[in-house]
Amino acid sequence: MNIFYFSYFSPPLLNVGANRSRRFSEALTHSGHRVVVFREARHHRFVNINDKVNTEVIGESVPVASWNIDWCWKWPTIIHKQCYRLRHWQSPERDGDIAKCYWLIDMHWGWIFPSLYKAWLKSQSIKPDVIVVSCPPFSSALIGMLLSKWLNVPLVLDFRDAWSQASYFNDASRKKCEQKMMSQADALLVTSKADFHAYQYLYPHKRIHYIPNSYDKTLDHVSDNHTVLTLGYSGTWDGFRRSAKGLFQQLGLCDFPIRFINIGDAQDEMMKLISEYKLADKVEMIDSQPKEKLHDILSQCDVLFIQKGKPDKGKSDTHLATKAIDYVASGKPILAELPDGETLNFLRRHAPQLYEVSIDEPVIYLQQLRRLQQLFERKHLTVNKPSSDFYNQYGREKLSSDFIQVLTDVTTSRFTERAKT
């Protein structure tokens, strides 16, 4: 098969979306398929970059530079807020909510037109058999919809997060956009069971497939022989939903030795919290790392920390965090500050050692940290591997095979339909 794969976040970027497109592109290339990956080219816009990544193993990589459309929403946002100030009012909305009023689907739509142009040129020499679009950003789905119509080839949408059904950033105004894209799509891939059931209900006549992210490899369980209980976390904090405040409050109250290793961007809110709770000697900040180095660092940690903010009111968490899959594969103890929903249910089902905490129960939070410290002192914090069923379900070979099978099925069925007509 010839595959046009649109993935805004792709190597050499270092995030979940890039890792997913990398895994699937590698599997397709190794299986003898020809993959052309269209990706965002403006690397300076992102901090998390691996300049040493080998892009050859993922097929042909076509960098596409987005139009600079920041002015389309930045200036309207400034004017919007100034209008409130002139009346001596305070704007009731956050900047991001104001900016949404001036987006076309999302703030990345500047990638649409350059990508369409590059893809159309590429299609003159390589006729794709199927088009795959990784979302978010969901504006990328428009690229796939238009190309699928123009070239008369099947379209597969890969929703790493839910769109209209998202529990964290629910936006009912986008349902019509989603329905338009789905009308052209031959199949939809989702990464959580909650999304799978939701989209099956919404689009009963469409092919909906559950293909979660996989773990890359299990940790080597190496220890640097440290004498202090060490918590590890990989990811970003937005200061709104994903905030380190709950954890840092408890670390500030700990009267026993403990340290926290944070791997990811150093956000302003994060640094303020470190100063506020006097944690400079307890918190170690490390920049975002390639997957290999990330695993090496997490291998040195005794306990792995995972956190999510609360979803929108009246909603439950429907997104399965990829780090939860990696953490379970490691077999290490997991400290989870999570709302009810998909990720917590996944950990309860698969994690051999799970310690649940909540910022609404600070006393229990501190008790759990103290309990982990006592287990560490007694050398009872061990590595307990999950069941073989977990490795079978979430291994990259199995999930990549499922992904390739979906592409094969849609191309076969589309060919059959054309033959009939």
GUKESE-858876 format. One line per 8 residues: number of its first residue (from 1); their letters; for each residue y, z, x of N, C-alpha, C. Coordinates in steps of 0.05 Angstrom, whole numbers, plus 5000, padded with zeros to 4 digits. Each point is the difference from the previous one (the first is absolute). Layout:
<atoms>
NUM	a	Y:Z:X:Y:Z:X:Y:Z:X ~ ...
</atoms>
This chain:
<atoms>
1	mnifyfsy	4976:5000:5017:5024:5000:4983:5025:5000:5017 ~ 5021:4988:4990:5026:5002:5012:5016:5020:4983 ~ 5010:5021:5012:5014:5021:4985:5029:5003:5009 ~ 5018:4999:4981:5028:5007:5005:5003:5029:4992 ~ 5006:5017:5020:5001:5029:4995:5029:5009:5004 ~ 5013:5008:4978:5028:5010:5002:5000:5030:5001 ~ 5007:5011:5023:5001:5029:5004:5026:5007:5014 ~ 5019:5008:4985:5027:5007:5012:4996:5020:5023
9	fsppllnv	4983:5020:4996:4995:5019:5021:4974:4992:5014 ~ 5002:4989:5024:4977:4991:5015:5003:5007:5029 ~ 4978:4999:5016:5003:5005:5029:5022:4981:5011 ~ 5016:5010:5019:4997:5025:5015:5012:5025:4987 ~ 5006:5000:4974:5009:5024:4988:4978:5021:4999 ~ 5008:5025:4998:4980:5022:4999:5004:5016:4974 ~ 4988:4990:4979:4999:5015:4975:4975:4992:4984 ~ 4997:5013:4977:4976:4996:4984:4996:4971:4992
17	ganrsrrf	5022:4988:4990:4999:4972:4992:4992:4981:5022 ~ 5011:5005:5024:4993:4983:5023:4971:5004:5008 ~ 4990:5025:5000:4973:5005:5007:4980:4987:4981 ~ 5007:5000:4974:4983:4987:4980:4998:4970:5004 ~ 5023:4987:5004:5000:4971:5004:4986:4993:5026 ~ 5003:5017:5020:4986:4996:5026:4970:5000:4996 ~ 4990:5021:4987:4971:5003:4996:4988:4976:4985 ~ 5013:4992:4978:4989:4978:4984:5003:4973:5015
25	sealthsg	5022:4996:5014:5004:4975:5014:4979:4998:5023 ~ 4995:5022:5014:4980:5000:5021:4973:4993:4989 ~ 4993:5012:4977:4974:4995:4988:4997:4970:4991 ~ 5021:4989:4989:4999:4972:4991:4997:4982:5024 ~ 5015:5006:5022:4999:4983:5024:4972:5001:5012 ~ 4989:5024:5002:4973:5004:5012:4979:4986:4983 ~ 5005:4997:4974:4981:4987:4982:5002:4970:5000 ~ 5019:4989:5017:5003:4971:5002:5020:4988:4982
33	hrvvvfre	5016:5016:4986:5020:4990:4982:5026:4996:5016 ~ 5017:4982:4990:5026:4996:5014:5021:5015:4984 ~ 5014:5018:5014:5020:5017:4988:5028:4994:5011 ~ 5019:4996:4983:5028:4998:5008:5015:5023:4988 ~ 5009:5019:5017:5014:5024:4990:5030:4995:5002 ~ 5013:5002:4977:5029:4999:5000:5011:5029:4999 ~ 5017:5006:5019:5010:5028:5003:5030:5001:5005 ~ 5012:5022:4994:5029:5005:5006:5004:4999:5030
41	arhhrfvn	5021:4986:5009:5004:4996:5029:5022:5018:5011 ~ 5016:5013:4983:5022:5015:5011:4991:5028:5009 ~ 4987:5001:5024:4989:5024:5010:5020:5023:5003 ~ 5025:4992:5005:5020:5021:5005:5005:5017:4976 ~ 4991:4992:4977:5004:5015:4975:4981:5024:4999 ~ 4979:5000:5016:4980:5021:4998:4997:5014:5027 ~ 4994:5026:4998:4996:5016:5024:4971:4998:5010 ~ 4981:4998:4982:4972:5002:5007:4988:4973:5007
49	indkvnte	5001:4994:5026:4992:4974:5010:4981:5003:5024 ~ 4979:4985:5001:4982:4999:5023:5003:4973:5013 ~ 5015:4998:5021:5006:4975:5013:4975:4988:5014 ~ 4980:5017:5005:4976:4991:5015:4978:4990:4982 ~ 5005:5000:4974:4978:4992:4982:4992:4971:5005 ~ 4974:4995:4997:4990:4973:5004:4998:4986:4972 ~ 5020:4983:4995:5001:4987:4973:4980:4977:4998 ~ 4987:4992:5021:4982:4977:4999:4975:5006:4983
57	vigesvpv	4992:5026:5000:4975:5007:4986:5004:5000:4970 ~ 5025:4998:4991:5004:5000:4971:5006:4971:4990 ~ 4996:4981:5016:5005:4972:4993:5028:4992:5008 ~ 5010:4979:4988:5027:4990:5007:5021:5017:4986 ~ 5019:5010:5016:5021:5017:4989:5026:4985:5000 ~ 5012:4998:4976:5026:4986:4996:5022:5019:4994 ~ 5017:5006:5019:5023:5019:4995:5021:4986:4983 ~ 5009:5014:4979:5021:4989:4983:5023:5020:4998
65	aswnidwc	5023:4992:5009:5023:5018:4999:5014:5000:4973 ~ 5003:5023:4988:5013:5002:4974:5029:4994:5002 ~ 5011:4991:4977:5029:4998:4998:5011:5029:5001 ~ 5024:5003:5011:5012:5026:5000:5015:5004:4973 ~ 4987:5015:4982:5011:5003:4973:5010:5028:4995 ~ 5003:5016:5022:5008:5028:4996:5027:5002:4985 ~ 5018:4981:5005:5026:5002:4987:4998:4998:4970 ~ 4977:4987:4990:4997:4996:4971:4998:5027:4985
73	wkwptiih	4990:5020:5014:4997:5026:4986:5016:5022:5013 ~ 5007:4998:5026:5015:5021:5012:5029:5001:4990 ~ 5013:4977:4998:5028:5000:4991:5002:5007:4970 ~ 4983:4989:4983:5001:5009:4972:4995:5030:4997 ~ 4983:5012:5017:4994:5028:4998:5025:5016:5008 ~ 5014:4991:5021:5025:5014:5009:5021:4998:4978 ~ 5003:4977:4988:5020:4996:4979:4993:5017:4975 ~ 4974:5001:4994:4990:5015:4977:5008:5030:5003
81	kqcyrlrh	4996:5011:5024:5006:5028:5005:5030:5005:5001 ~ 5015:4981:5010:5029:5003:5001:5012:5001:4972 ~ 4989:4985:4982:5009:5000:4972:4998:5028:4988 ~ 4978:5014:5007:4997:5027:4990:5020:5019:5013 ~ 5005:4996:5026:5018:5017:5015:5029:4997:4990 ~ 5008:4976:4992:5027:4995:4990:5005:5017:4974 ~ 4979:5004:4985:5002:5017:4976:4994:5029:5005 ~ 4997:5006:5026:4993:5028:5009:4973:5009:4988
89	wqsperdg	4982:4981:4998:4973:5006:4991:4981:4997:5024 ~ 4977:5013:4998:4980:4997:5020:4978:4982:4989 ~ 4992:4980:5015:4980:4981:4991:4974:5016:4995 ~ 4988:4997:4976:4975:5015:4993:4976:4988:5013 ~ 5002:4976:5012:4977:4986:5011:4999:5002:5030 ~ 4975:4999:5011:4997:4998:5029:5007:4971:5008 ~ 5007:4997:5026:5008:4973:5009:4978:4980:4995 ~ 4975:5007:5004:4978:4981:4996:4998:4991:4972
97	diakcywl	5005:5019:4980:4999:4992:4972:5023:4981:4992 ~ 5023:5005:5012:5023:4982:4995:4994:4972:5011 ~ 4989:4999:5024:4994:4975:5013:4980:4983:4984 ~ 4982:5014:4986:4980:4985:4985:5013:4982:4979 ~ 5023:5007:4990:5014:4984:4980:5007:4973:5011 ~ 5001:4997:5026:5010:4975:5013:4978:4986:5016 ~ 4975:5008:4996:4978:4988:5013:4989:4977:4983 ~ 4986:4981:5013:4984:4980:4986:4971:5009:5006
105	idmhwgwi	4988:5015:4983:4974:5012:5002:5001:5023:5020 ~ 5007:4995:5025:5003:5022:5019:5019:4992:5022 ~ 5005:5017:5020:5021:4994:5020:4990:4982:5022 ~ 4975:4989:4998:4989:4982:5020:4999:4971:4991 ~ 5014:4994:4978:4997:4972:4989:5012:4979:5019 ~ 5015:5008:5020:5010:4981:5020:4978:4986:5015 ~ 4975:5011:4998:4977:4988:5013:4988:4977:4984 ~ 5006:4998:4975:4987:4981:4982:5005:4971:5008
113	fpslykaw	5026:4992:5002:5006:4972:5004:4993:4990:5028 ~ 5005:5015:5022:4990:4990:5026:4970:4998:5001 ~ 4986:5018:4986:4970:4999:5000:4990:4975:4985 ~ 5013:4995:4977:4992:4976:4985:5004:4975:5017 ~ 5022:4998:5014:5005:4977:5016:4979:4997:5023 ~ 4995:5022:5014:4980:4999:5022:4972:4993:4989 ~ 4993:5012:4978:4973:4995:4988:4998:4971:4991 ~ 5021:4990:4988:4999:4972:4991:4996:4981:5023
121	lksqsikp	5014:5005:5022:4997:4983:5024:4972:5003:5011 ~ 4989:5024:5001:4973:5005:5011:4979:4986:4982 ~ 5005:4999:4974:4981:4989:4982:4997:4969:5003 ~ 5019:4988:5014:4998:4971:5005:4978:4994:5021 ~ 4994:5020:5017:4979:4996:5020:4975:5016:4993 ~ 5003:5022:4986:4977:5016:4993:5001:5005:4970 ~ 4981:4989:4985:4999:5004:4971:4985:5027:4995 ~ 5014:5020:4989:4985:5025:4996:4981:4998:4977
129	dvivvscp	4977:5014:5002:4981:5002:4978:5007:5024:4982 ~ 5014:5020:5011:5007:5023:4984:5025:5013:5013 ~ 5016:5012:4983:5024:5014:5010:4996:5030:4994 ~ 5005:5017:5020:4999:5029:4997:5027:5011:5006 ~ 5009:5019:4982:5026:5012:5004:4996:5031:4999 ~ 5009:5013:5022:4999:5029:5002:5026:5012:4990 ~ 4998:5019:4981:5024:5013:4988:4997:5030:5002 ~ 5021:5015:5003:5028:4993:5001:5008:4988:5028
137	pfssalig	5024:4987:5001:5019:4997:4979:4990:4981:4978 ~ 5006:5006:4975:4989:4985:4978:5014:4973:4996 ~ 5023:4997:5013:5013:4974:4998:4983:4979:5014 ~ 4983:5008:5018:4982:4981:5013:4982:4986:4980 ~ 4994:5013:4978:4982:4988:4980:5012:4974:4989 ~ 5027:4999:4999:5013:4975:4991:4994:4976:5018 ~ 4997:5006:5026:4993:4978:5019:4972:4989:4992 ~ 4982:5019:4996:4972:4991:4993:4999:4986:4974
145	mllskwln	5015:5009:4980:5000:4988:4973:5009:4971:5002 ~ 5023:4996:5013:5011:4973:5002:4982:4981:5016 ~ 4991:5009:5023:4982:4983:5017:4974:4993:4985 ~ 4989:5020:4986:4976:4995:4985:5004:4978:4980 ~ 5023:5000:4987:5006:4979:4980:5004:4973:5013 ~ 5016:5000:5022:5007:4975:5013:4975:4987:5013 ~ 4983:5016:5013:4977:4989:5015:4975:5000:4984 ~ 5001:5012:4975:4976:5002:4983:4976:5012:5014
153	vplvldfr	5005:5024:5012:4979:5015:5013:5000:5029:4988 ~ 4977:5013:5001:4998:5027:4988:5017:5021:5015 ~ 5009:5020:4986:5017:5021:5010:4986:5027:4997 ~ 4999:5015:5022:4990:5028:4999:5023:5019:5009 ~ 5006:5019:4982:5020:5020:5006:4987:5025:5009 ~ 5010:5012:5021:4989:5025:5011:5022:5022:4997 ~ 4997:5017:4980:5019:5021:4995:4991:5025:5016 ~ 5013:5005:5022:4994:5024:5016:5010:5025:4985
161	dawsqasy	5021:4996:4984:5010:5020:4982:5002:4987:4972 ~ 4999:5017:4980:5004:4988:4973:5029:4992:4996 ~ 5004:4980:4983:5028:4991:4995:5010:5013:4974 ~ 4994:4988:4978:5010:5011:4975:4987:5027:4993 ~ 4976:5004:5012:4985:5025:4995:5005:5022:5021 ~ 5018:4995:5018:5004:5020:5021:5009:5027:4989 ~ 4987:5021:5010:5006:5027:4990:5023:5013:5015 ~ 5007:4989:5023:5022:5012:5015:5026:4986:4996
169	fndasrkk	5000:4974:4997:5025:4985:4996:4996:4982:4975 ~ 4996:5013:4978:4995:4986:4975:5025:4985:4991 ~ 4997:4974:4996:5023:4984:4992:4991:4981:4978 ~ 5003:5008:4975:4991:4984:4978:5013:4973:4998 ~ 5024:4997:5011:5014:4975:4999:4986:4978:5015 ~ 4982:5007:5017:4986:4980:5017:4974:4989:4987 ~ 4993:5011:4976:4975:4991:4987:4999:4970:4995 ~ 5023:4989:4991:5001:4972:4994:4996:4983:5025
177	ceqkmmsq	5012:5009:5022:4996:4986:5026:4970:5001:5007 ~ 4988:5023:4998:4972:5003:5007:4982:4982:4982 ~ 5006:4999:4974:4985:4984:4982:5002:4970:5007 ~ 5024:4992:5009:5004:4972:5008:4983:4993:5024 ~ 5000:5018:5020:4984:4995:5024:4970:5000:4993 ~ 4992:5019:4983:4971:5003:4993:4991:4976:4984 ~ 5017:4987:4985:4992:4977:4985:4990:4978:5017 ~ 5010:4998:5025:4992:4980:5019:4977:5008:5017
185	adallvts	4997:5027:5004:4979:5010:5019:4972:4996:4989 ~ 4982:4994:5018:4972:4997:4993:4985:5027:5004 ~ 5011:5017:5017:4987:5026:5004:5021:5020:5010 ~ 4995:5025:4995:5018:5022:5009:4982:5021:5014 ~ 5009:5007:5024:4987:5021:5016:5017:5025:4998 ~ 4988:5024:4996:5014:5025:5000:4986:5019:5019 ~ 5014:5021:5008:4989:5018:5021:4993:5028:4989 ~ 5002:5004:4974:4992:5026:4989:4986:4996:4974
193	kadfhayq	4982:5019:4992:4985:4997:4976:5018:5003:4975 ~ 5021:5017:5003:5019:5003:4978:5014:4974:4993 ~ 5008:4986:5022:5013:4973:4996:4980:4980:4989 ~ 4975:5002:5009:4979:4982:4991:4997:5002:4969 ~ 4998:5024:4990:4996:5004:4971:5026:4992:4985 ~ 5023:5006:5011:5025:4994:4987:5004:4970:4997 ~ 4994:4985:5021:5004:4971:4999:4978:4985:4985 ~ 4976:5012:5000:4979:4989:4983:5008:5001:4970
201	ylyphkri	5013:5022:4993:5009:5004:4972:5023:4980:4994 ~ 5018:4996:5019:5024:4983:4995:4992:4970:5000 ~ 4981:4993:5017:4993:4972:5003:4969:4997:4998 ~ 4990:5004:4976:4970:4999:4997:4987:4974:5007 ~ 5015:4978:5000:4988:4974:5005:5003:4991:5029 ~ 5012:5017:5017:5003:4994:5028:4979:5013:5017 ~ 4995:4989:5023:4982:5012:5019:5015:5023:5015 ~ 4993:5024:4995:5012:5023:5013:4979:5013:5018
209	hyipnsyd	5006:5004:5026:4981:5010:5019:5011:5024:5014 ~ 4984:5020:5004:5007:5024:5015:4991:4997:5029 ~ 5019:4996:5018:4994:4998:5028:5019:5019:5015 ~ 4993:5024:5005:5018:5019:5013:5003:4993:5029 ~ 5018:5015:5014:5002:4997:5029:4976:5014:5012 ~ 4993:4992:5024:4978:5012:5014:5010:5017:5023 ~ 4982:5017:5010:5006:5014:5025:4995:4980:5023 ~ 5015:5002:5021:4996:4982:5023:4977:5009:5017
217	ktldhvsd	5001:5026:5007:4977:5011:5016:5002:5030:4998 ~ 4978:5013:5004:5000:5029:4999:5012:5011:5026 ~ 5012:5024:4998:5012:5012:5024:4979:5008:5020 ~ 5008:5001:5025:4980:5007:5021:4996:5030:5002 ~ 5015:5016:4984:4997:5029:5000:5004:5012:5027 ~ 5018:4988:5016:5006:5011:5026:5020:5023:4997 ~ 4997:5021:5016:5019:5023:4999:5013:5002:5027 ~ 5026:5007:5000:5014:5004:5026:4999:5029:5008
225	nhtvltlg	4982:5015:4988:4995:5028:5007:5025:5017:4997 ~ 5016:4994:4979:5024:5016:4995:4993:5027:4988 ~ 5018:5019:5003:4995:5027:4990:5016:5006:4974 ~ 5013:4980:4989:5016:5003:4976:4990:4982:4978 ~ 4997:5011:4975:4992:4984:4977:5019:4977:4997 ~ 4990:4976:5000:5016:4976:4999:4995:4983:4975 ~ 5022:4996:4984:4999:4983:4977:5010:4972:5008 ~ 4989:4979:4989:5009:4973:5006:5006:4985:4974
233	ysgtwdgf	5021:4983:5002:5008:4984:4977:5010:4973:5010 ~ 4991:4978:4987:5010:4974:5007:5012:4987:4975 ~ 5025:4990:5003:5013:4988:4977:5030:5004:5001 ~ 5013:4993:4978:5029:5003:4998:5008:5020:4979 ~ 5024:5010:5002:5011:5018:4980:5026:4987:4989 ~ 5003:5000:4974:5024:4988:4989:5021:5021:4991 ~ 4993:5026:5003:5019:5021:4993:5004:5003:4970 ~ 4987:4983:4984:5002:5002:4971:4974:5009:4988
241	rrsakglf	4980:4982:5000:4974:5008:4990:4982:5012:5022 ~ 4999:4986:5022:4985:5010:5023:5018:5015:5018 ~ 5002:5026:4996:5017:5017:5016:4984:5021:5014 ~ 5007:5006:5025:4986:5020:5016:5010:5028:4994 ~ 5018:5003:4981:5012:5026:4996:4980:5022:4993 ~ 4981:4993:4982:4980:5020:4992:4983:5010:5023 ~ 4991:4982:5017:4984:5008:5023:5017:5015:5020 ~ 5024:4990:5006:5017:5012:5021:5009:5028:4992
249	qqlglcdf	5003:5005:4973:5007:5027:4991:4977:5019:5008 ~ 4976:4991:4996:4977:5018:5007:4996:5003:5030 ~ 5004:4978:5015:4998:5002:5029:5021:5020:5011 ~ 5023:5001:4988:5021:5018:5008:4992:5029:4995 ~ 4982:5005:4981:4992:5027:4993:4975:5009:5015 ~ 4987:4981:5013:4975:5007:5015:5006:5019:5023 ~ 4986:5023:5000:5002:5019:5022:4977:4998:5019 ~ 4988:4976:5001:4979:4995:5019:5005:4972:5013
257	pirfinig	4988:4995:5023:5005:4975:5014:4990:4976:4984 ~ 5016:4980:4997:4993:4976:4986:5019:4977:5009 ~ 4990:4976:4999:5017:4977:5007:4994:4977:4981 ~ 5019:4982:4996:4998:4978:4982:5008:4974:5015 ~ 4981:4981:5001:5006:4974:5013:5006:4980:4979 ~ 5024:4988:5000:5008:4980:4981:5001:4973:5014 ~ 4985:4980:4990:4999:4974:5012:5013:4981:4980 ~ 5024:4990:5007:5015:4983:4982:5029:5001:5006
265	daqdemmk	5016:4987:4983:5029:4999:5004:5012:5028:4998 ~ 5020:5006:5016:5015:5025:4999:5023:4996:4980 ~ 4996:5008:4976:5021:4998:4979:5021:5022:5003 ~ 5024:4995:4991:5021:5020:5003:4993:5026:4986 ~ 4988:4997:4975:4993:5024:4985:4980:5017:5016 ~ 4982:4986:5013:4979:5014:5016:5013:5017:5022 ~ 5018:4988:5015:5013:5014:5022:5017:5023:4990 ~ 5013:4998:4976:5015:5022:4989:4982:5023:4993
273	liseykla	4977:4994:4989:4981:5021:4992:4989:5015:5025 ~ 4995:4985:5021:4991:5013:5025:5021:5019:5010 ~ 5025:4992:4998:5022:5018:5009:5004:5023:4981 ~ 4998:4995:4974:5004:5021:4980:4980:5022:5002 ~ 4974:4993:5004:4979:5020:5001:4992:5007:5028 ~ 5016:4992:5020:4996:5007:5028:4972:4994:5009 ~ 4992:4975:4998:4973:4991:5006:4998:4982:5024 ~ 5021:5000:5017:5000:4982:5023:4975:5005:5018
281	dkvemids	4991:5025:5001:4977:5006:5018:4973:4997:4985 ~ 5001:4994:4974:4975:4997:4985:4995:4971:4991 ~ 5020:4983:4999:4998:4973:4990:5003:4980:5024 ~ 4981:4983:5003:5001:4979:5020:5003:4973:4987 ~ 5021:4985:5006:5005:4974:4988:4991:4978:5018 ~ 4984:4982:4990:4990:4977:5015:5006:4974:4984 ~ 5011:4980:5013:5006:4975:4987:4975:4987:4988 ~ 5004:4981:4981:4977:4986:4989:4984:4986:5022
289	qpkeklhd	4974:5000:4996:4982:4989:5021:4981:4979:4989 ~ 4990:4982:5017:4978:4983:4991:4976:5016:4992 ~ 4983:4988:4983:4977:5014:4989:4983:5014:5021 ~ 4996:4987:5023:4983:5011:5021:5012:5026:5011 ~ 5026:4999:5007:5013:5024:5011:5002:5022:4978 ~ 5004:4991:4975:5002:5019:4978:4975:5016:4998 ~ 4977:4987:5002:4974:5014:4998:4996:5019:5023 ~ 5009:4992:5024:4998:5017:5023:5015:5026:4996
297	ilsqcdvl	5024:4998:4989:5017:5024:4996:4988:5018:4978 ~ 4992:4988:4978:4988:5015:4978:4974:5014:5008 ~ 4987:4988:5020:4975:5012:5010:5005:5028:5013 ~ 5025:5004:5009:5007:5025:5013:5007:5022:4980 ~ 5002:4993:4974:5008:5019:4980:4976:5014:4988 ~ 5005:5025:4992:4978:5016:4988:4999:4996:4970 ~ 5023:4995:4987:5002:4997:4971:5019:4976:4995 ~ 4993:4983:4981:5016:4977:4993:5015:5006:4974
305	fiqkgkpd	5026:4995:5000:5017:5007:4977:5006:4975:4984 ~ 5000:5002:4974:5008:4977:4982:5017:5011:4978 ~ 5021:4985:4993:5019:5009:4980:5010:4976:4984 ~ 5006:5006:4974:5012:4981:4982:5019:5015:4982 ~ 5022:4988:4993:5018:5012:4980:4989:4996:4972 ~ 5013:5013:4981:4991:4998:4972:5008:4972:4989 ~ 4982:4989:4984:5006:4974:4987:5021:5003:4979 ~ 5009:4978:4987:5019:5001:4979:4990:5018:4977
313	kgksdthl	5019:5011:4985:4994:5019:4979:4981:4987:4980 ~ 4979:5015:4993:4980:4991:4981:4979:4982:5012 ~ 5002:4995:5026:4980:4983:5014:4982:5016:5018 ~ 4978:4989:5008:4983:5011:5020:4998:4981:5024 ~ 4993:5010:5023:4998:4984:5024:4978:4979:4996 ~ 5007:4974:5001:4980:4979:4997:4995:4985:5026 ~ 5012:5009:5022:4998:4985:5025:4982:5016:5019 ~ 4980:4985:5012:4982:5012:5020:5012:4996:5028
321	atkaidyv	5009:5022:5012:5012:4999:5027:4979:4992:5020 ~ 5007:4980:5017:4982:4991:5020:4993:5021:5021 ~ 5019:5017:5006:4995:5021:5020:4978:5019:4990 ~ 4997:5003:4973:4979:5017:4989:4973:4989:5008 ~ 4997:4973:5000:4975:4988:5007:4995:5004:5030 ~ 5020:4996:5017:4997:5005:5028:4993:5029:5006 ~ 5013:5018:4986:4996:5028:5005:4971:5008:4993 ~ 4990:4991:4977:4973:5006:4993:4980:4989:5020
329	asgkpila	5005:4976:5009:4982:4988:5020:4998:5016:5026 ~ 5022:5014:5006:5000:5016:5025:4982:5025:4998 ~ 4995:5010:4976:4984:5024:4997:5015:5026:5006 ~ 5025:4998:5006:5016:5024:5007:5009:5014:4974 ~ 5007:5026:5002:5012:5014:4978:5026:4987:4991 ~ 5005:5000:4974:5024:4987:4989:5016:5020:4984 ~ 5026:5003:5006:5018:5017:4985:5016:4981:4982 ~ 4997:5003:4973:5011:4980:4981:5021:5013:4983
337	elpdgetl	5025:4989:5001:5021:5008:4982:5005:4976:4982 ~ 4984:4999:4978:4999:4976:4983:5003:5007:4971 ~ 5012:4982:4984:4999:5003:4971:4973:4992:4989 ~ 4995:5006:4975:4975:4991:4988:5001:4970:4998 ~ 4976:4988:5004:4999:4971:4998:4980:4988:5019 ~ 5004:4974:5006:4980:4984:5014:4993:5011:5028 ~ 5020:5006:5017:4995:5008:5027:4985:5027:5001 ~ 5010:5019:4984:4987:5027:4999:4972:4998:4990
345	nflrrhap	4995:4984:4979:4973:4996:4989:4982:4988:5021 ~ 5010:4981:5015:4985:4987:5022:4991:5021:5021 ~ 5019:5017:5008:4994:5020:5020:4980:5020:4989 ~ 5003:5008:4976:4981:5019:4988:4972:4989:4999 ~ 4999:4974:4997:4974:4986:4997:4987:4996:5027 ~ 5016:4994:5021:4988:4991:5025:5005:5019:5024 ~ 5022:5015:5000:5006:5016:5024:4981:5024:5003 ~ 4987:5003:5023:4982:5023:5004:5015:5026:5002
353	qlyevsid	5025:4999:5010:5016:5024:5004:5028:4996:4990 ~ 5006:5011:4977:5026:4995:4987:5013:5027:4993 ~ 5025:5002:5009:5016:5025:4994:5025:4991:4985 ~ 5001:5007:4974:5021:4991:4983:5023:5020:4999 ~ 5025:4990:5001:5024:5017:4999:5020:4987:4982 ~ 5020:5016:4992:5022:4990:4983:5026:5015:5007 ~ 5022:4985:5000:5026:5013:5006:5007:5019:4977 ~ 4988:4997:4977:5005:5018:4977:4986:5026:5003
361	epviylqq	4981:5002:5019:4985:5025:5005:5002:5007:5030 ~ 5024:5009:5009:5005:5005:5028:4981:5021:5012 ~ 4993:5020:4984:4983:5021:5010:4972:4989:5008 ~ 4989:4984:4982:4974:4988:5005:5002:4980:5024 ~ 5022:4986:5002:5005:4981:5021:4998:5015:5027 ~ 5014:5022:5003:4999:5015:5025:4972:5012:5005 ~ 4987:5008:4978:4972:5011:5003:4981:4979:5011 ~ 5003:4975:4991:4983:4979:5010:5005:4994:5030
369	lrrlqqlf	5025:5001:5008:5007:4996:5028:4988:5023:5017 ~ 5002:5024:4990:4989:5023:5014:4969:4998:5002 ~ 4988:4991:4978:4971:4997:5000:4991:4979:5021 ~ 5015:4978:5002:4994:4980:5020:5003:5011:5028 ~ 5021:5017:5004:5004:5012:5026:4976:5018:5008 ~ 4991:5015:4981:4977:5018:5005:4975:4984:5007 ~ 4995:4979:4985:4977:4983:5006:5003:4987:5028 ~ 5024:4993:5007:5005:4988:5026:4994:5020:5022
377	erkhltvn	5009:5025:4997:4996:5021:5020:4970:5005:5004 ~ 4985:4999:4978:4971:5005:5001:4984:4975:5008 ~ 5014:4978:5005:4988:4975:5007:4981:4990:4977 ~ 5009:5004:4975:4985:4991:4977:5011:4975:4987 ~ 5022:4989:5012:5010:4975:4990:4985:4977:5013 ~ 4980:4990:4986:4982:4980:5010:5004:4973:4987 ~ 4987:4980:5010:5001:4974:4988:4975:4996:4983 ~ 5005:4995:4974:4978:4996:4981:5002:4972:4988
385	kpssdfyn	4983:4983:5008:5002:4972:4990:4994:4998:4970 ~ 5014:4982:4987:4994:4995:4971:4973:4987:4996 ~ 4993:4995:4976:4974:4988:4994:4999:4971:5008 ~ 4976:4990:5004:4997:4972:5007:5011:4981:4978 ~ 5000:5011:4975:5010:4984:4977:5030:4994:5005 ~ 5015:5019:5011:5028:4995:5006:5003:4977:5020 ~ 4985:5001:5022:5002:4980:5020:4993:4972:4989 ~ 4980:5000:4982:4992:4974:4988:5021:4989:4982
393	qygrekls	5014:5017:4986:5020:4991:4981:5026:4991:5013 ~ 5008:5014:5022:5027:4996:5011:4999:4988:5029 ~ 4978:4989:5008:4999:4987:5026:5013:4973:4998 ~ 5012:4991:5023:5016:4975:4999:4982:4976:4996 ~ 4975:5001:5010:4982:4977:4996:4994:4995:4971 ~ 4994:5021:4985:4994:4997:4972:5024:4991:4984 ~ 5023:5012:5005:5024:4993:4985:5010:4972:5007 ~ 4998:4992:5025:5007:4973:5008:4982:4980:4987
401	sdfiqvlt	4975:5007:4998:4981:4982:4986:5007:4997:4971 ~ 5008:5022:4987:5008:4998:4972:5024:4983:4997 ~ 5019:5002:5018:5025:4984:5000:4993:4970:5002 ~ 4983:4993:5019:4993:4972:5004:4985:4989:4976 ~ 4984:5018:4987:4985:4991:4977:5018:4993:4976 ~ 5022:5016:4997:5019:4994:4979:5013:4972:5005 ~ 5008:4994:5025:5012:4974:5006:4980:4978:4995 ~ 4975:5004:5007:4979:4980:4996:4997:4995:4970
409	dvttsrft	4999:5022:4984:4996:4997:4971:5022:4985:4987 ~ 5025:5006:5007:5022:4986:4986:5002:4971:5008 ~ 4994:4994:5025:5001:4971:5008:4977:4985:4987 ~ 4977:5013:4998:4977:4986:4987:5005:4996:4970 ~ 5010:5020:4987:5005:4997:4971:5023:4980:4995 ~ 5020:5000:5017:5022:4980:4996:4990:4972:5005 ~ 4982:4997:5020:4989:4973:5005:4983:4991:4976 ~ 4985:5019:4988:4983:4993:4977:5017:4992:4976
417	erakt	5023:5014:4996:5018:4993:4978:5012:4972:5004 ~ 5007:4994:5025:5012:4973:5005:4979:4978:4995 ~ 4975:5006:5008:4979:4981:4997:4995:4994:4970 ~ 5002:5021:4984:4995:4997:4971:5022:4983:4987 ~ 5025:5004:5009:5021:4985:4988:5003:4972:5011
</atoms>
